[in-house]
Amino acid sequence: LAQKTAAAPVVRPAALRAPVALRPLTRKPVQVRASSSPQQQQQTTQKVAAATAVSTLALAAAPAAQAAQEAFMVAEGEPFIVQVGWAAVCVMFSFSLSLVVWGRSGM
């Protein structure tokens, strides 16, 4: 007994499909304004220069301000005297190592 099955629809890969017609690119017409007076052009130039200077200063000052804040946030919550004490311990340890190296005439 042979069973009849419905034929499955044939699906073509995208590369084998017929190319789709491209729509022509359309551009809107450019509207030209009347030229402004030299005084207005100078004011616009000054505004652009001022905005550029302000943005440059803001970008230059931001990392310095962040570094200053991070320097004080390293040991947040500890009193200053505790920070000085830890610094003194580090100095004594480094100095003692340097004296040992000096006394032995090198490593």
Salt bridges, closest charged atoms under 4 A:
none
